């Protein structure tokens, strides 16, 4: 979270950041926001019982986790048409984010907070490229239930067939 707050300091004062959720680091984050004099630009909302409202209103979702296995939050945001900015995460994020649905900052640029701030600014100021309806359609096309279930069934069939062939040998 420190990376996001540090990058946010590089953005114009008109930008607003809404941190949604709570956890054991909340006090540390609040202290950092106050220390960096960003109280007017950054707000924390603990209640995330309905994240859809946040996705619908956000200019983008920024993910700065170090590791995310399969980051459902990216799919949720994209399904609602919200573009994403992902900053150096290990896991499945690189496979989810495309040039049409957001920006993935590769590990090569991971130490560069300017790259993160620039990506946020680029996504927020480029609504024609990051068309919300198109993002939602792309996400649905890639991850709809029928397609995913079909993929799983093919995988299970291939695994069973492979196992049977090995048993016959």
N, C-alpha and C positions, 0 to 999 in steps of 0.2 A: 504494500500500500504506500510505503514511503516513496517508491519510484513514481507512482501516479501523482502524488502531491507535489513532489519535486518538479516533475514535468509540467504540472499545472501552473506552477509559478512562472513558467516561460511563456504562457499563453496570454493574450490580451485580457485586461481586467473584466471585459464584458462576458467572458466565458463563465459558466456555472457548472459545478460538479456536485452531483448528488450521489452519496455513498449509501447504498441500500443494504441493510442487514446489521447484524450485531455479532459480537464475539469477545473473546478475552483481551483483544488488543484495542478495544474501543477507546479506553482512557488514553492510551498512548497516541492513538490517532488524533483524538480531540486536542491533546496537548501540542502535537505537531502543527495542527491547523492553527491554533492560537499563536504558537511561537513564530510561525511563518506569516502571520498576519493575513490569513486567508479566510477569516470567519465570514466575511460578506460573500465570498465566492463559493465556499464549500459547505454543504449541509449534510447531516447524517440523518437517515430515516431508518429506524430500527425495524419497523413493521414491513415485512415483505411478503405478507400473506397473499397478495395479488400482484405478482410481478408484471403481469400483462399491462397494467396501467403505466408502469414505468417505461416499458419497452415502447409503447405507443407514443409517449411524449418525448422520449430521449432523441437527441440528434445522433447519438451513437452509444454503444456499450463498450467500455474499455476493460479488458481482462489483463491483469498484470501478475497472475499467479505464476509461481515457479514451475508447478506441475499440475496438470489436469489430465486424468486418464482419457475420458471422453467428455469434453465439456458441454454438458446439456445446456448450460446457460447461453452458449453461442447459438445453438439451434433454436432455443426459445426466442432469443432476440431476433434472429434472422427470420423465423417463422412469422413474427409480428412485423417484419419489414425493417427492422432496426439494423443498420450497418454496425459492424464491430471493428475494434482495433485490438489486436492481440500482441502483447509484448513478450517475446521470448518465453514460451512455455514448452515444457517437455510434455509429450502426450499427443493426443489426436487433433489439437487445434489447427495445425498446419494443413491437415487433410480437409478440414471443414471450411476454412476461410478461403475464398477465391477473390480475384480482383473485382468481381461484381458484387460481392457481399461484404467486403471490408478490407482491412489492411493487416497483414501479418508481418511483424518486424522480426526479421531473421536473427538468429543468435550472433551473426557478424556485427549487427548494429546494437546489440543488447546493452552495451554499456553507455550508449548515447541517449541521454534524456531528450536531446534536441530531436532525435528521430521519433520518439514517442509523441512529443508535443506537436511536431510537424504532421504526423499521421492523424492525430486528433483534429487538428485544424483543417487538414485536407478533407477528411471525411465530413466534418461539420459544414464545410463551405462548398461541398460539391454534391448537392442534392440531385442534380440532373444525372450524374454518373451513378450515384447510389440511390436509385429509384426504389422506394419502399415496396411498391407493388411487385416489381421485378424480383427484388430480394426474397420476398415471401414466396413467389412462384418457383424460383430456383430451389429454395429450401424444400418446399413441398415435393417438387419433382425428384430431388435427390434422396429424400428421407421419408417419403410417405410409407404408411404401414404396409401396404401390399408389396411394395418394392423391397422393403427390409425383410419381411417375412419370407418372400421368395428367395432372397439371398441366403437367409438362414437355412431354408429347406434344401437349397442346392448344396450348401456347405455340408449339411448333415448327410445327404445322399452320397456325396463324394467321399466323405469320411468312412461311411459304412462300406461303400464299394471298395475303397482302398483296403480296409480292414479285411474284407472277405477275400480279396485277391491274395493278401499276405497269408491268410489262413490256409488257402489252397496250395500254397507253395511249399 
